[in-house]
Amino acid sequence: MDIHEILAYLPHRYPFLLVDRVLEVVPGERIVALKNISMNEPFFPGHYPRHPIMPGVLIVEALAQAAALLSFKTLGGKPDGKSVYYFVGIDGARFKRPVTPGDQLILEVTFQTSKRNIWKFAGQAKVDGKLAAEAELMCTLRPIEEE
């Protein structure tokens, strides 16, 4: 999937879209996506000016965005504008190495189970084949409540 197809599935936009390309997707099983980390990322001036590293919470968010793409591909449809795919839980988040400008973050997410409209995934983020972060993610699709 290129960026144009990703934009058709995810509501996120700059500066919060954290998936640049999908390299592989097997509906109902797994997805491999990537995020190119540039010095131009909006978080680097404050995290940290003399030693820029990508915040761990944004690495986990990138995994969640990849999980959302896997979910929509598994369901065989695109968002309808009447619902939102929410991130509802994180378990076992671990951060193993910093992610810095120039890195290419490979996001590997595997579907584990679905129960009562809660989807559970195992995610790993790697740089140069080395684990940077991992977490179990839970997500759900909910209707948008009109005010």
N, CA, C and O atoms as a GROMACS GRO file, in nm:
protein
  588
    1MET      N    1   0.086  -0.118   0.000
    1MET     CA    2   0.000   0.000   0.000
    1MET      C    3   0.090   0.123   0.000
    1MET      O    4   0.183   0.133   0.080
    2ASP      N    5   0.062   0.216  -0.087
    2ASP     CA    6   0.136   0.341  -0.086
    2ASP      C    7   0.062   0.443   0.002
    2ASP      O    8  -0.043   0.412   0.058
    3ILE      N    9   0.117   0.561   0.014
    3ILE     CA   10   0.061   0.662   0.104
    3ILE      C   11  -0.081   0.701   0.065
    3ILE      O   12  -0.162   0.731   0.153
    4HIS      N   13  -0.114   0.701  -0.063
    4HIS     CA   14  -0.249   0.738  -0.106
    4HIS      C   15  -0.353   0.638  -0.057
    4HIS      O   16  -0.462   0.677  -0.014
    5GLU      N   17  -0.320   0.510  -0.062
    5GLU     CA   18  -0.412   0.409  -0.012
    5GLU      C   19  -0.421   0.414   0.140
    5GLU      O   20  -0.529   0.397   0.197
    6ILE      N   21  -0.308   0.437   0.207
    6ILE     CA   22  -0.308   0.450   0.353
    6ILE      C   23  -0.401   0.565   0.395
    6ILE      O   24  -0.478   0.550   0.489
    7LEU      N   25  -0.394   0.678   0.326
    7LEU     CA   26  -0.478   0.793   0.358
    7LEU      C   27  -0.627   0.762   0.340
    7LEU      O   28  -0.712   0.824   0.404
    8ALA      N   29  -0.659   0.666   0.254
    8ALA     CA   30  -0.799   0.627   0.234
    8ALA      C   31  -0.851   0.542   0.351
    8ALA      O   32  -0.972   0.532   0.371
    9TYR      N   33  -0.760   0.482   0.428
    9TYR     CA   34  -0.799   0.395   0.539
    9TYR      C   35  -0.788   0.462   0.675
    9TYR      O   36  -0.867   0.434   0.765
   10LEU      N   37  -0.690   0.550   0.692
   10LEU     CA   38  -0.667   0.613   0.823
   10LEU      C   39  -0.712   0.759   0.822
   10LEU      O   40  -0.691   0.828   0.723
   11PRO      N   41  -0.773   0.806   0.931
   11PRO     CA   42  -0.813   0.946   0.939
   11PRO      C   43  -0.697   1.039   0.976
   11PRO      O   44  -0.710   1.161   0.966
   12HIS      N   45  -0.585   0.983   1.018
   12HIS     CA   46  -0.471   1.062   1.063
   12HIS      C   47  -0.409   1.141   0.948
   12HIS      O   48  -0.406   1.095   0.834
   13ARG      N   49  -0.361   1.259   0.980
   13ARG     CA   50  -0.289   1.344   0.885
   13ARG      C   51  -0.169   1.404   0.955
   13ARG      O   52  -0.153   1.390   1.076
   14TYR      N   53  -0.083   1.471   0.878
   14TYR     CA   54   0.034   1.535   0.936
   14TYR      C   55  -0.010   1.626   1.051
   14TYR      O   56  -0.108   1.698   1.037
   15PRO      N   57   0.059   1.624   1.161
   15PRO     CA   58   0.184   1.552   1.190
   15PRO      C   59   0.163   1.418   1.258
   15PRO      O   60   0.258   1.363   1.314
   16PHE      N   61   0.042   1.364   1.255
   16PHE     CA   62   0.016   1.244   1.334
   16PHE      C   63   0.003   1.116   1.252
   16PHE      O   64  -0.018   1.009   1.311
   17LEU      N   65   0.014   1.121   1.121
   17LEU     CA   66   0.016   0.999   1.042
   17LEU      C   67   0.155   0.938   1.055
   17LEU      O   68   0.254   1.000   1.016
   18LEU      N   69   0.163   0.817   1.108
   18LEU     CA   70   0.292   0.756   1.140
   18LEU      C   71   0.321   0.628   1.062
   18LEU      O   72   0.405   0.548   1.103
   19VAL      N   73   0.252   0.610   0.950
   19VAL     CA   74   0.280   0.498   0.859
   19VAL      C   75   0.302   0.557   0.721
   19VAL      O   76   0.214   0.626   0.669
   20ASP      N   77   0.418   0.530   0.662
   20ASP     CA   78   0.449   0.584   0.529
   20ASP      C   79   0.418   0.486   0.417
   20ASP      O   80   0.385   0.527   0.306
   21ARG      N   81   0.428   0.356   0.445
   21ARG     CA   82   0.409   0.255   0.341
   21ARG      C   83   0.379   0.122   0.408
   21ARG      O   84   0.426   0.094   0.518
   22VAL      N   85   0.300   0.040   0.340
   22VAL     CA   86   0.277  -0.098   0.384
   22VAL      C   87   0.353  -0.189   0.288
   22VAL      O   88   0.332  -0.185   0.167
   23LEU      N   89   0.440  -0.269   0.344
   23LEU     CA   90   0.523  -0.359   0.265
   23LEU      C   91   0.455  -0.493   0.239
   23LEU      O   92   0.473  -0.555   0.134
   24GLU      N   93   0.376  -0.537   0.336
   24GLU     CA   94   0.310  -0.667   0.325
   24GLU      C   95   0.186  -0.665   0.414
   24GLU      O   96   0.188  -0.611   0.524
   25VAL      N   97   0.079  -0.724   0.365
   25VAL     CA   98  -0.041  -0.742   0.447
   25VAL      C   99  -0.105  -0.875   0.410
   25VAL      O  100  -0.130  -0.904   0.293
   26VAL      N  101  -0.132  -0.954   0.512
   26VAL     CA  102  -0.205  -1.080   0.497
   26VAL      C  103  -0.329  -1.064   0.585
   26VAL      O  104  -0.321  -1.080   0.707
   27PRO      N  105  -0.445  -1.034   0.524
   27PRO     CA  106  -0.566  -1.012   0.603
   27PRO      C  107  -0.592  -1.124   0.703
   27PRO      O  108  -0.581  -1.243   0.670
   28GLY      N  109  -0.626  -1.084   0.826
   28GLY     CA  110  -0.653  -1.180   0.931
   28GLY      C  111  -0.530  -1.236   0.998
   28GLY      O  112  -0.540  -1.314   1.093
   29GLU      N  113  -0.411  -1.196   0.949
   29GLU     CA  114  -0.287  -1.250   1.005
   29GLU      C  115  -0.186  -1.145   1.048
   29GLU      O  116  -0.157  -1.131   1.167
   30ARG      N  117  -0.132  -1.071   0.951
   30ARG     CA  118  -0.022  -0.980   0.985
   30ARG      C  119  -0.008  -0.867   0.884
   30ARG      O  120  -0.061  -0.871   0.773
   31ILE      N  121   0.067  -0.766   0.928
   31ILE     CA  122   0.102  -0.653   0.842
   31ILE      C  123   0.245  -0.612   0.873
   31ILE      O  124   0.290  -0.619   0.987
   32VAL      N  125   0.315  -0.569   0.770
   32VAL     CA  126   0.449  -0.512   0.787
   32VAL      C  127   0.445  -0.375   0.718
   32VAL      O  128   0.418  -0.365   0.598
   33ALA      N  129   0.472  -0.272   0.796
   33ALA     CA  130   0.466  -0.135   0.744
   33ALA      C  131   0.594  -0.063   0.783
   33ALA      O  132   0.675  -0.115   0.860
   34LEU      N  133   0.613   0.057   0.728
   34LEU     CA  134   0.732   0.132   0.765
   34LEU      C  135   0.702   0.278   0.788
   34LEU      O  136   0.607   0.335   0.733
   35LYS      N  137   0.786   0.337   0.871
   35LYS     CA  138   0.785   0.481   0.898
   35LYS      C  139   0.928   0.528   0.885
   35LYS      O  140   1.016   0.483   0.958
   36ASN      N  141   0.952   0.620   0.790
   36ASN     CA  142   1.084   0.680   0.776
   36ASN      C  143   1.097   0.792   0.879
   36ASN      O  144   1.012   0.881   0.886
   37ILE      N  145   1.202   0.787   0.958
   37ILE     CA  146   1.221   0.885   1.064
   37ILE      C  147   1.316   0.993   1.013
   37ILE      O  148   1.433   0.967   0.985
   38SER      N  149   1.264   1.115   1.002
   38SER     CA  150   1.340   1.228   0.949
   38SER      C  151   1.368   1.329   1.060
   38SER      O  152   1.292   1.340   1.157
   39MET      N  153   1.475   1.402   1.047
   39MET     CA  154   1.505   1.509   1.143
   39MET      C  155   1.396   1.616   1.141
   39MET      O  156   1.387   1.696   1.234
   40ASN      N  157   1.315   1.618   1.036
   40ASN     CA  158   1.207   1.717   1.024
   40ASN      C  159   1.082   1.680   1.102
   40ASN      O  160   0.983   1.754   1.096
   41GLU      N  161   1.082   1.568   1.176
   41GLU     CA  162   0.965   1.530   1.255
   41GLU      C  163   0.936   1.641   1.356
   41GLU      O  164   1.029   1.695   1.416
   42PRO      N  165   0.810   1.675   1.376
   42PRO     CA  166   0.776   1.789   1.463
   42PRO      C  167   0.810   1.770   1.610
   42PRO      O  168   0.814   1.868   1.684
   43PHE      N  169   0.834   1.648   1.654
   43PHE     CA  170   0.864   1.624   1.796
   43PHE      C  171   1.012   1.637   1.830
   43PHE      O  172   1.046   1.652   1.948
   44PHE      N  173   1.102   1.633   1.731
   44PHE     CA  174   1.244   1.636   1.762
   44PHE      C  175   1.295   1.764   1.826
   44PHE      O  176   1.383   1.756   1.912
   45PRO      N  177   1.246   1.882   1.791
   45PRO     CA  178   1.298   2.002   1.859
   45PRO      C  179   1.279   1.999   2.012
   45PRO      O  180   1.354   2.065   2.084
   46GLY      N  181   1.182   1.926   2.060
   46GLY     CA  182   1.160   1.921   2.204
   46GLY      C  183   1.193   1.787   2.268
   46GLY      O  184   1.183   1.773   2.389
   47HIS      N  185   1.232   1.687   2.187
   47HIS     CA  186   1.255   1.552   2.242
   47HIS      C  187   1.376   1.488   2.178
   47HIS      O  188   1.353   1.404   2.092
   48TYR      N  189   1.489   1.511   2.204
   48TYR     CA  190   1.555   1.616   2.284
   48TYR      C  191   1.644   1.695   2.192
   48TYR      O  192   1.702   1.638   2.100
   49PRO      N  193   1.657   1.826   2.213
   49PRO     CA  194   1.728   1.911   2.116
   49PRO      C  195   1.870   1.865   2.082
   49PRO      O  196   1.911   1.872   1.965
   50ARG      N  197   1.946   1.819   2.180
   50ARG     CA  198   2.085   1.778   2.151
   50ARG      C  199   2.100   1.628   2.128
   50ARG      O  200   2.207   1.582   2.089
   51HIS      N  201   1.995   1.554   2.151
   51HIS     CA  202   1.999   1.409   2.131
   51HIS      C  203   1.859   1.363   2.089
   51HIS      O  204   1.787   1.304   2.170
   52PRO      N  205   1.818   1.391   1.963
   52PRO     CA  206   1.681   1.364   1.921
   52PRO      C  207   1.648   1.214   1.919
   52PRO      O  208   1.718   1.134   1.857
   53ILE      N  209   1.539   1.178   1.990
   53ILE     CA  210   1.488   1.042   1.985
   53ILE      C  211   1.336   1.047   1.970
   53ILE      O  212   1.270   1.137   2.021
   54MET      N  213   1.282   0.948   1.899
   54MET     CA  214   1.138   0.940   1.879
   54MET      C  215   1.072   0.897   2.010
   54MET      O  216   1.114   0.797   2.068
   55PRO      N  217   0.972   0.969   2.057
   55PRO     CA  218   0.904   0.929   2.181
   55PRO      C  219   0.844   0.789   2.169
   55PRO      O  220   0.785   0.753   2.067
   56GLY      N  221   0.860   0.711   2.275
   56GLY     CA  222   0.808   0.574   2.277
   56GLY      C  223   0.659   0.566   2.252
   56GLY      O  224   0.612   0.474   2.186
   57VAL      N  225   0.585   0.664   2.306
   57VAL     CA  226   0.439   0.660   2.285
   57VAL      C  227   0.404   0.674   2.138
   57VAL      O  228   0.302   0.621   2.093
   58LEU      N  229   0.486   0.746   2.061
   58LEU     CA  230   0.459   0.759   1.918
   58LEU      C  231   0.496   0.632   1.842
   58LEU      O  232   0.435   0.601   1.739
   59ILE      N  233   0.594   0.558   1.891
   59ILE     CA  234   0.626   0.428   1.831
   59ILE      C  235   0.507   0.334   1.851
   59ILE      O  236   0.467   0.263   1.759
   60VAL      N  237   0.450   0.335   1.972
   60VAL     CA  238   0.333   0.251   1.999
   60VAL      C  239   0.214   0.297   1.915
   60VAL      O  240   0.138   0.214   1.866
   61GLU      N  241   0.197   0.428   1.898
   61GLU     CA  242   0.090   0.480   1.812
   61GLU      C  243   0.109   0.434   1.668
   61GLU      O  244   0.012   0.401   1.600
   62ALA      N  245   0.234   0.433   1.619
   62ALA     CA  246   0.260   0.385   1.483
   62ALA      C  247   0.219   0.238   1.469
   62ALA      O  248   0.161   0.198   1.368
   63LEU      N  249   0.248   0.157   1.572
   63LEU     CA  250   0.204   0.018   1.571
   63LEU      C  251   0.052   0.009   1.568
   63LEU      O  252  -0.004  -0.075   1.498
   64ALA      N  253  -0.016   0.095   1.644
   64ALA     CA  254  -0.163   0.096   1.646
   64ALA      C  255  -0.220   0.135   1.511
   64ALA      O  256  -0.322   0.080   1.468
   65GLN      N  257  -0.157   0.231   1.443
   65GLN     CA  258  -0.204   0.269   1.309
   65GLN      C  259  -0.188   0.153   1.211
   65GLN      O  260  -0.274   0.130   1.127
   66ALA      N  261  -0.077   0.080   1.222
   66ALA     CA  262  -0.059  -0.038   1.137
   66ALA      C  263  -0.165  -0.143   1.170
   66ALA      O  264  -0.217  -0.209   1.080
   67ALA      N  265  -0.198  -0.159   1.299
   67ALA     CA  266  -0.302  -0.253   1.340
   67ALA      C  267  -0.437  -0.213   1.281
   67ALA      O  268  -0.514  -0.300   1.239
   68ALA      N  269  -0.466  -0.084   1.278
   68ALA     CA  270  -0.592  -0.038   1.218
   68ALA      C  271  -0.597  -0.073   1.069
   68ALA      O  272  -0.701  -0.117   1.019
   69LEU      N  273  -0.488  -0.055   1.001
   69LEU     CA  274  -0.484  -0.092   0.858
   69LEU      C  275  -0.509  -0.242   0.840
   69LEU      O  276  -0.583  -0.283   0.751
   70LEU      N  277  -0.446  -0.323   0.925
   70LEU     CA  278  -0.468  -0.467   0.919
   70LEU      C  279  -0.615  -0.500   0.945
   70LEU      O  280  -0.672  -0.586   0.877
   71SER      N  281  -0.676  -0.434   1.040
   71SER     CA  282  -0.817  -0.458   1.071
   71SER      C  283  -0.907  -0.429   0.952
   71SER      O  284  -0.991  -0.511   0.915
   72PHE      N  285  -0.889  -0.312   0.892
   72PHE     CA  286  -0.972  -0.277   0.777
   72PHE      C  287  -0.950  -0.372   0.660
   72PHE      O  288  -1.045  -0.409   0.591
   73LYS      N  289  -0.826  -0.411   0.637
   73LYS     CA  290  -0.798  -0.507   0.530
   73LYS      C  291  -0.863  -0.642   0.561
   73LYS      O  292  -0.910  -0.711   0.471
   74THR      N  293  -0.864  -0.681   0.688
   74THR     CA  294  -0.926  -0.807   0.730
   74THR      C  295  -1.078  -0.802   0.712
   74THR      O  296  -1.139  -0.898   0.666
   75LEU      N  297  -1.138  -0.687   0.748
   75LEU     CA  298  -1.283  -0.672   0.736
   75LEU      C  299  -1.327  -0.653   0.591
   75LEU      O  300  -1.445  -0.669   0.560
   76GLY      N  301  -1.233  -0.618   0.504
   76GLY     CA  302  -1.264  -0.603   0.362
   76GLY      C  303  -1.334  -0.473   0.327
   76GLY      O  304  -1.404  -0.467   0.227
   77GLY      N  305  -1.315  -0.370   0.408
   77GLY     CA  306  -1.379  -0.242   0.378
   77GLY      C  307  -1.296  -0.125   0.426
   77GLY      O  308  -1.196  -0.141   0.496
   78LYS      N  309  -1.340  -0.007   0.387
   78LYS     CA  310  -1.276   0.117   0.428
   78LYS      C  311  -1.364   0.187   0.529
   78LYS      O  312  -1.484   0.159   0.537
   79PRO      N  313  -1.308   0.278   0.607
   79PRO     CA  314  -1.390   0.354   0.703
   79PRO      C  315  -1.504   0.426   0.631
   79PRO      O  316  -1.488   0.472   0.518
   80ASP      N  317  -1.618   0.433   0.698
   80ASP     CA  318  -1.736   0.494   0.637
   80ASP      C  319  -1.761   0.637   0.684
   80ASP      O  320  -1.858   0.700   0.641
   81GLY      N  321  -1.676   0.690   0.770
   81GLY     CA  322  -1.695   0.825   0.822
   81GLY      C  323  -1.794   0.833   0.936
   81GLY      O  324  -1.813   0.939   0.995
   82LYS      N  325  -1.859   0.721   0.968
   82LYS     CA  326  -1.956   0.717   1.076
   82LYS      C  327  -1.902   0.647   1.200
   82LYS      O  328  -1.971   0.638   1.301
   83SER      N  329  -1.778   0.599   1.190
   83SER     CA  330  -1.717   0.530   1.303
   83SER      C  331  -1.568   0.565   1.311
   83SER      O  332  -1.509   0.617   1.217
   84VAL      N  333  -1.511   0.534   1.426
   84VAL     CA  334  -1.369   0.561   1.450
   84VAL      C  335  -1.307   0.434   1.508
   84VAL      O  336  -1.368   0.365   1.589
   85TYR      N  337  -1.186   0.406   1.466
   85TYR     CA  338  -1.111   0.293   1.519
   85TYR      C  339  -1.029   0.343   1.636
   85TYR      O  340  -0.930   0.415   1.618
   86TYR      N  341  -1.069   0.306   1.757
   86TYR     CA  342  -1.004   0.355   1.879
   86TYR      C  343  -0.901   0.257   1.930
   86TYR      O  344  -0.915   0.135   1.918
   87PHE      N  345  -0.796   0.313   1.988
   87PHE     CA  346  -0.694   0.243   2.061
   87PHE      C  347  -0.748   0.229   2.203
   87PHE      O  348  -0.769   0.331   2.269
   88VAL      N  349  -0.772   0.108   2.255
   88VAL     CA  350  -0.835   0.092   2.386
   88VAL      C  351  -0.745   0.030   2.492
   88VAL      O  352  -0.783   0.026   2.609
   89GLY      N  353  -0.627  -0.017   2.456
   89GLY     CA  354  -0.540  -0.073   2.558
   89GLY      C  355  -0.402  -0.106   2.507
   89GLY      O  356  -0.381  -0.133   2.389
   90ILE      N  357  -0.308  -0.103   2.600
   90ILE     CA  358  -0.168  -0.140   2.573
   90ILE      C  359  -0.123  -0.228   2.688
   90ILE      O  360  -0.140  -0.192   2.804
   91ASP      N  361  -0.067  -0.342   2.657
   91ASP     CA  362  -0.008  -0.428   2.759
   91ASP      C  363   0.136  -0.459   2.720
   91ASP      O  364   0.169  -0.469   2.602
   92GLY      N  365   0.219  -0.475   2.820
   92GLY     CA  366   0.355  -0.523   2.799
   92GLY      C  367   0.442  -0.437   2.710
   92GLY      O  368   0.529  -0.489   2.641
   93ALA      N  369   0.420  -0.306   2.710
   93ALA     CA  370   0.504  -0.218   2.626
   93ALA      C  371   0.646  -0.217   2.681
   93ALA      O  372   0.669  -0.195   2.800
   94ARG      N  373   0.741  -0.241   2.592
   94ARG     CA  374   0.882  -0.241   2.628
   94ARG      C  375   0.959  -0.167   2.519
   94ARG      O  376   0.930  -0.179   2.400
   95PHE      N  377   1.058  -0.090   2.564
   95PHE     CA  378   1.139  -0.011   2.472
   95PHE      C  379   1.283  -0.058   2.486
   95PHE      O  380   1.340  -0.053   2.594
   96LYS      N  381   1.342  -0.103   2.375
   96LYS     CA  382   1.472  -0.169   2.378
   96LYS      C  383   1.587  -0.084   2.328
   96LYS      O  384   1.702  -0.102   2.370
   97ARG      N  385   1.558   0.009   2.237
   97ARG     CA  386   1.664   0.095   2.182
   97ARG      C  387   1.601   0.223   2.131
   97ARG      O  388   1.485   0.224   2.091
   98PRO      N  389   1.677   0.332   2.132
   98PRO     CA  390   1.622   0.458   2.081
   98PRO      C  391   1.605   0.455   1.928
   98PRO      O  392   1.679   0.388   1.857
   99VAL      N  393   1.507   0.530   1.882
   99VAL     CA  394   1.483   0.549   1.739
   99VAL      C  395   1.519   0.694   1.709
   99VAL      O  396   1.467   0.786   1.773
  100THR      N  397   1.608   0.715   1.613
  100THR     CA  398   1.665   0.847   1.588
  100THR      C  399   1.650   0.887   1.440
  100THR      O  400   1.619   0.804   1.356
  101PRO      N  401   1.674   1.015   1.411
  101PRO     CA  402   1.664   1.060   1.271
  101PRO      C  403   1.753   0.975   1.179
  101PRO      O  404   1.868   0.943   1.212
  102GLY      N  405   1.698   0.941   1.064
  102GLY     CA  406   1.769   0.858   0.968
  102GLY      C  407   1.730   0.711   0.976
  102GLY      O  408   1.758   0.634   0.884
  103ASP      N  409   1.664   0.672   1.086
  103ASP     CA  410   1.621   0.533   1.100
  103ASP      C  411   1.498   0.506   1.014
  103ASP      O  412   1.419   0.596   0.984
  104GLN      N  413   1.483   0.380   0.976
  104GLN     CA  414   1.361   0.335   0.911
  104GLN      C  415   1.297   0.236   1.008
  104GLN      O  416   1.351   0.128   1.034
  105LEU      N  417   1.183   0.274   1.062
  105LEU     CA  418   1.112   0.194   1.161
  105LEU      C  419   1.022   0.094   1.088
  105LEU      O  420   0.931   0.133   1.015
  106ILE      N  421   1.049  -0.034   1.109
  106ILE     CA  422   0.967  -0.139   1.049
  106ILE      C  423   0.866  -0.184   1.155
  106ILE      O  424   0.903  -0.227   1.264
  107LEU      N  425   0.739  -0.173   1.120
  107LEU     CA  426   0.629  -0.204   1.210
  107LEU      C  427   0.571  -0.339   1.172
  107LEU      O  428   0.516  -0.355   1.063
  108GLU      N  429   0.582  -0.437   1.262
  108GLU     CA  430   0.529  -0.570   1.238
  108GLU      C  431   0.418  -0.596   1.339
  108GLU      O  432   0.442  -0.598   1.460
  109VAL      N  433   0.297  -0.615   1.289
  109VAL     CA  434   0.180  -0.636   1.375
  109VAL      C  435   0.112  -0.766   1.334
  109VAL      O  436   0.085  -0.790   1.216
  110THR      N  437   0.083  -0.848   1.435
  110THR     CA  438   0.019  -0.977   1.414
  110THR      C  439  -0.114  -0.980   1.487
  110THR      O  440  -0.122  -0.947   1.605
  111PHE      N  441  -0.220  -1.021   1.416
  111PHE     CA  442  -0.351  -1.037   1.478
  111PHE      C  443  -0.346  -1.155   1.574
  111PHE      O  444  -0.294  -1.262   1.540
  112GLN      N  445  -0.400  -1.136   1.696
  112GLN     CA  446  -0.404  -1.245   1.793
  112GLN      C  447  -0.546  -1.298   1.813
  112GLN      O  448  -0.570  -1.418   1.798
  113THR      N  449  -0.639  -1.209   1.847
  113THR     CA  450  -0.775  -1.255   1.874
  113THR      C  451  -0.873  -1.138   1.865
  113THR      O  452  -0.833  -1.022   1.865
  114SER      N  453  -1.000  -1.171   1.856
  114SER     CA  454  -1.106  -1.071   1.857
  114SER      C  455  -1.220  -1.125   1.941
  114SER      O  456  -1.267  -1.237   1.922
  115LYS      N  457  -1.264  -1.041   2.036
  115LYS     CA  458  -1.374  -1.081   2.123
  115LYS      C  459  -1.457  -0.959   2.154
  115LYS      O  460  -1.404  -0.857   2.199
  116ARG      N  461  -1.590  -0.967   2.131
  116ARG     CA  462  -1.683  -0.857   2.157
  116ARG      C  463  -1.636  -0.725   2.095
  116ARG      O  464  -1.639  -0.620   2.160
  117ASN      N  465  -1.593  -0.732   1.970
  117ASN     CA  466  -1.550  -0.615   1.893
  117ASN      C  467  -1.422  -0.549   1.947
  117ASN      O  468  -1.393  -0.434   1.913
  118ILE      N  469  -1.347  -0.620   2.030
  118ILE     CA  470  -1.214  -0.574   2.074
  118ILE      C  471  -1.113  -0.664   2.003
  118ILE      O  472  -1.115  -0.786   2.018
  119TRP      N  473  -1.026  -0.602   1.925
  119TRP     CA  474  -0.923  -0.675   1.852
  119TRP      C  475  -0.792  -0.665   1.929
  119TRP      O  476  -0.757  -0.559   1.979
  120LYS      N  477  -0.720  -0.776   1.938
  120LYS     CA  478  -0.592  -0.778   2.009
  120LYS      C  479  -0.481  -0.815   1.911
  120LYS      O  480  -0.495  -0.906   1.830
  121PHE      N  481  -0.371  -0.740   1.920
  121PHE     CA  482  -0.258  -0.756   1.830
  121PHE      C  483  -0.128  -0.762   1.909
  121PHE      O  484  -0.119  -0.709   2.020
  122ALA      N  485  -0.029  -0.826   1.852
  122ALA     CA  486   0.108  -0.821   1.904
  122ALA      C  487   0.187  -0.736   1.804
  122ALA      O  488   0.184  -0.762   1.684
  123GLY      N  489   0.258  -0.636   1.855
  123GLY     CA  490   0.333  -0.547   1.767
  123GLY      C  491   0.479  -0.539   1.805
  123GLY      O  492   0.515  -0.540   1.923
  124GLN      N  493   0.563  -0.530   1.704
  124GLN     CA  494   0.706  -0.507   1.723
  124GLN      C  495   0.750  -0.399   1.626
  124GLN      O  496   0.710  -0.397   1.509
  125ALA      N  497   0.833  -0.309   1.675
  125ALA     CA  498   0.894  -0.206   1.591
  125ALA      C  499   1.044  -0.233   1.589
  125ALA      O  500   1.107  -0.247   1.694
  126LYS      N  501   1.100  -0.240   1.469
  126LYS     CA  502   1.241  -0.274   1.454
  126LYS      C  503   1.314  -0.171   1.369
  126LYS      O  504   1.255  -0.107   1.281
  127VAL      N  505   1.442  -0.156   1.396
  127VAL     CA  506   1.531  -0.074   1.314
  127VAL      C  507   1.651  -0.161   1.281
  127VAL      O  508   1.716  -0.215   1.371
  128ASP      N  509   1.681  -0.174   1.152
  128ASP     CA  510   1.792  -0.259   1.108
  128ASP      C  511   1.783  -0.400   1.164
  128ASP      O  512   1.884  -0.461   1.198
  129GLY      N  513   1.661  -0.453   1.173
  129GLY     CA  514   1.640  -0.588   1.221
  129GLY      C  515   1.648  -0.604   1.372
  129GLY      O  516   1.631  -0.715   1.423
  130LYS      N  517   1.675  -0.495   1.444
  130LYS     CA  518   1.687  -0.501   1.589
  130LYS      C  519   1.562  -0.444   1.654
  130LYS      O  520   1.511  -0.340   1.612
  131LEU      N  521   1.513  -0.512   1.755
  131LEU     CA  522   1.391  -0.471   1.824
  131LEU      C  523   1.410  -0.336   1.893
  131LEU      O  524   1.502  -0.318   1.973
  132ALA      N  525   1.322  -0.241   1.860
  132ALA     CA  526   1.324  -0.109   1.924
  132ALA      C  527   1.214  -0.100   2.029
  132ALA      O  528   1.234  -0.040   2.134
  133ALA      N  529   1.098  -0.160   2.000
  133ALA     CA  530   0.985  -0.155   2.093
  133ALA      C  531   0.890  -0.269   2.061
  133ALA      O  532   0.887  -0.320   1.949
  134GLU      N  533   0.812  -0.309   2.163
  134GLU     CA  534   0.710  -0.411   2.143
  134GLU      C  535   0.596  -0.384   2.240
  134GLU      O  536   0.616  -0.323   2.345
  135ALA      N  537   0.478  -0.430   2.204
  135ALA     CA  538   0.360  -0.413   2.289
  135ALA      C  539   0.247  -0.499   2.237
  135ALA      O  540   0.243  -0.535   2.119
  136GLU      N  541   0.155  -0.532   2.327
  136GLU     CA  542   0.027  -0.590   2.287
  136GLU      C  543  -0.072  -0.476   2.282
  136GLU      O  544  -0.079  -0.395   2.374
  137LEU      N  545  -0.149  -0.468   2.174
  137LEU     CA  546  -0.241  -0.357   2.150
  137LEU      C  547  -0.385  -0.408   2.142
  137LEU      O  548  -0.411  -0.516   2.088
  138MET      N  549  -0.476  -0.330   2.196
  138MET     CA  550  -0.618  -0.360   2.182
  138MET      C  551  -0.688  -0.240   2.119
  138MET      O  552  -0.666  -0.126   2.159
  139CYS      N  553  -0.772  -0.268   2.020
  139CYS     CA  554  -0.841  -0.164   1.945
  139CYS      C  555  -0.986  -0.205   1.922
  139CYS      O  556  -1.021  -0.323   1.929
  140THR      N  557  -1.070  -0.105   1.894
  140THR     CA  558  -1.210  -0.134   1.863
  140THR      C  559  -1.265  -0.030   1.767
  140THR      O  560  -1.220   0.084   1.764
  141LEU      N  561  -1.364  -0.071   1.689
  141LEU     CA  562  -1.433   0.018   1.597
  141LEU      C  563  -1.564   0.058   1.664
  141LEU      O  564  -1.646  -0.028   1.697
  142ARG      N  565  -1.584   0.189   1.683
  142ARG     CA  566  -1.705   0.241   1.749
  142ARG      C  567  -1.768   0.350   1.665
  142ARG      O  568  -1.699   0.424   1.595
  143PRO      N  569  -1.901   0.359   1.671
  143PRO     CA  570  -1.969   0.468   1.599
  143PRO      C  571  -1.934   0.603   1.659
  143PRO      O  572  -1.912   0.616   1.779
  144ILE      N  573  -1.930   0.703   1.573
  144ILE     CA  574  -1.907   0.840   1.619
  144ILE      C  575  -2.037   0.891   1.678
  144ILE      O  576  -2.141   0.887   1.613
  145GLU      N  577  -2.031   0.940   1.800
  145GLU     CA  578  -2.150   0.992   1.866
  145GLU      C  579  -2.170   1.136   1.826
  145GLU      O  580  -2.083   1.221   1.847
  146GLU      N  581  -2.285   1.165   1.768
  146GLU     CA  582  -2.319   1.301   1.726
  146GLU      C  583  -2.358   1.383   1.848
  146GLU      O  584  -2.424   1.333   1.938
  147GLU      N  585  -2.316   1.507   1.849
  147GLU     CA  586  -2.349   1.595   1.962
  147GLU      C  587  -2.481   1.664   1.943
  147GLU      O  588  -2.523   1.742   2.028
   0.00000   0.00000   0.00000
